[in-house]
Amino acid sequence: MRLNRILLSTALVVVALVVQVTVLARLHLPGAVPDPLLLVVVGLALVHGHTNGAVIGFCAGLLADLAPPADHATGRYALVLCVIGYLVGLARPETGKLRSATVPMLVVVAAAVGSTLLYAGVGSLVGDTAARNVGLTSLVFTAALYDLLLAPFVVPLVMAMARRVQPDPLSADGPSTMGGSRTSRVGGQRTGLRTGLRRPSRLKGVKRL
């Protein structure tokens, strides 16, 4: 990842985490807590791809594990967001641009449901039964609902900012292609000139025969 991508991703992750911890977590909404950190990872993964999405997700999740008032095992949410960032990055189109807003919304719902189930699954392995006490069905439904309502305000903005530091693959190939065509044209002209210069000698040779 380039330096400008790292700086932008870090800033977005920190802002999302601060908003989540200081504002959204104190609203005491029923069920799950809105997760702007997940939405930031989704937006960045849709632009930068699955590899960078996994790295960003792991770093964002680890930061959330260490930020107070975290009450779960360190690395638990890092694993969840790493997997989510990788899977969401696989949905990134080859051109890097989405033609419809439906795809990001479906990805957000799938990421919200998947992250909640994966978080609860990892928790059950380490002996955390909080999800069972609250109700897993309620957590999944409210997580998907809250993130879906928050997504139109977060994901498009994150993707727009990420595209500014992400070189367009088509434009990146453009200069080299244009340069190659000019080089081939100049080379063709030089070859034609050389051929034209050699033709008289060949004709003279034929006349001598």
C-alpha positions in Angstrom: 0.0 0.0 0.0 1.2 3.5 -0.8 1.8 6.1 1.9 -1.3 8.2 0.9 -3.5 5.1 1.1 -2.1 4.2 4.5 -2.6 7.7 5.8 -6.2 7.9 4.5 -7.1 4.5 5.7 -5.7 5.2 9.2 -7.5 8.5 9.5 -10.8 7.0 8.4 -10.5 4.0 10.8 -9.6 6.3 13.7 -12.5 8.7 13.1 -14.9 5.8 12.7 -13.7 4.2 15.9 -13.9 7.4 17.9 -17.5 8.0 16.7 -18.5 4.5 17.5 -17.0 4.5 21.0 -17.9 8.0 22.1 -21.3 8.6 20.4 -23.0 5.5 19.0 -22.2 3.2 21.9 -23.7 5.6 24.4 -27.0 5.8 22.6 -28.0 2.5 24.2 -30.0 1.3 21.2 -31.8 -2.0 21.5 -29.8 -4.9 20.2 -26.5 -4.3 18.5 -24.5 -1.1 18.2 -24.1 0.7 14.8 -20.7 -0.2 13.4 -19.2 2.6 11.3 -15.8 0.9 11.6 -17.2 -2.1 9.7 -18.6 0.3 7.0 -15.2 2.0 6.6 -13.5 -1.4 6.1 -16.2 -2.4 3.6 -15.8 0.9 1.6 -12.0 0.6 1.5 -12.1 -3.1 0.6 -14.5 -2.3 -2.4 -11.9 0.1 -3.7 -8.5 -1.4 -2.8 -9.3 -5.1 -3.2 -9.2 -8.2 -1.0 -5.5 -8.2 0.0 -5.6 -4.6 1.2 -9.1 -5.1 2.6 -7.8 -8.0 4.8 -4.9 -5.9 6.1 -7.1 -2.8 6.8 -9.7 -5.0 8.5 -7.1 -6.7 10.7 -5.5 -3.3 11.8 -9.0 -1.7 12.3 -10.2 -4.7 14.3 -7.0 -4.8 16.4 -7.4 -1.1 17.2 -11.0 -1.7 18.3 -9.8 -4.6 20.5 -7.4 -2.4 22.3 -9.6 0.7 22.6 -11.5 1.1 25.8 -14.0 0.0 27.0 -13.3 -3.3 25.1 -14.3 -6.2 27.2 -13.4 -9.1 24.9 -10.3 -11.0 24.1 -7.7 -9.1 22.1 -7.6 -10.2 18.4 -11.2 -11.3 18.3 -12.6 -8.4 16.3 -9.3 -8.2 14.4 -10.0 -11.7 13.1 -13.6 -10.8 12.2 -12.8 -7.7 10.3 -9.8 -9.3 8.6 -12.1 -12.0 7.1 -14.8 -9.5 6.3 -12.3 -7.2 4.5 -11.0 -10.1 2.5 -14.4 -11.4 1.4 -15.7 -7.9 0.6 -12.6 -7.2 -1.5 -13.4 -10.2 -3.6 -16.6 -8.4 -4.7 -14.6 -5.5 -6.1 -15.1 -5.2 -9.9 -12.1 -5.3 -12.2 -12.5 -1.7 -13.2 -12.7 -0.6 -9.6 -16.0 1.2 -10.1 -19.4 0.0 -9.2 -22.2 0.7 -11.7 -25.1 0.5 -9.1 -25.6 1.4 -5.5 -27.4 -1.9 -4.9 -24.2 -3.9 -4.7 -22.7 -1.9 -1.8 -25.9 -2.1 0.1 -26.1 -5.9 -0.3 -22.5 -6.1 0.7 -23.1 -4.1 3.8 -26.0 -6.3 4.9 -23.9 -9.5 4.2 -21.0 -8.0 6.1 -23.1 -7.0 9.1 -24.7 -10.4 9.3 -21.5 -12.2 8.7 -19.5 -10.2 11.2 -22.1 -10.7 13.9 -22.2 -14.4 13.4 -18.5 -14.7 13.2 -18.0 -12.6 16.3 -20.5 -14.7 18.2 -18.9 -17.9 16.9 -15.4 -16.9 17.9 -16.8 -15.8 21.3 -18.4 -19.2 21.9 -15.0 -20.8 21.3 -13.3 -18.7 24.0 -16.2 -19.1 26.4 -18.0 -15.7 25.8 -21.8 -16.4 26.0 -22.9 -12.7 25.9 -24.5 -13.2 22.5 -26.6 -16.0 23.8 -27.9 -13.9 26.7 -28.9 -11.0 24.4 -30.2 -13.2 21.7 -28.3 -13.9 18.5 -31.3 -13.4 16.2 -31.9 -9.9 17.7 -28.2 -9.0 17.3 -28.1 -10.1 13.7 -31.3 -8.3 12.8 -30.4 -5.0 14.5 -26.8 -5.0 13.3 -28.0 -5.4 9.7 -30.6 -2.7 10.2 -28.4 -0.1 11.8 -25.5 -0.6 9.4 -27.9 -0.5 6.4 -29.3 2.8 7.7 -25.9 4.2 8.3 -24.3 2.9 5.1 -25.5 5.6 2.6 -23.8 8.3 4.7 -20.5 6.4 5.2 -19.7 3.9 2.4 -20.1 6.3 -0.6 -18.0 9.0 1.1 -15.3 6.4 2.0 -15.2 5.0 -1.5 -15.0 8.5 -3.0 -12.1 9.5 -0.8 -10.3 6.1 -1.4 -10.6 6.5 -5.2 -8.8 9.8 -5.1 -5.7 8.1 -3.8 -6.3 4.9 -5.8 -4.9 5.2 -9.4 -7.3 4.2 -12.1 -6.1 1.0 -13.8 -7.4 2.2 -17.1 -5.7 5.6 -16.9 -2.6 4.0 -15.5 -2.3 1.8 -18.6 -3.2 4.8 -20.8 0.2 6.6 -20.9 2.2 3.4 -21.4 -0.2 2.4 -24.2 -0.1 5.8 -25.9 3.7 5.9 -25.5 4.0 2.4 -26.9 1.9 3.4 -29.9 4.0 6.5 -30.5 7.2 4.4 -30.2 5.9 1.8 -32.6 4.9 4.6 -35.1 8.4 6.2 -34.8 10.0 2.8 -35.1 7.8 2.0 -38.1 8.8 5.3 -39.7 12.5 4.6 -39.1 12.1 1.1 -40.5 10.4 2.5 -43.6 13.1 5.0 -44.1 15.8 2.3 -43.8 13.9 0.1 -46.1 13.5 2.9 -48.6 17.2 3.7 -48.4 18.1 0.0 -49.0 15.7 -0.5 -51.9 17.8 1.4 -54.5 20.9 -0.7 -53.7 18.8 -3.8 -54.2 17.5 -2.5 -57.5 21.0 -1.7 -58.6 22.1 -5.2 -57.7 19.3 -6.6 -59.9 20.2 -4.4 -62.8 23.8 -5.6 -62.5 22.7 -9.2 -62.7 
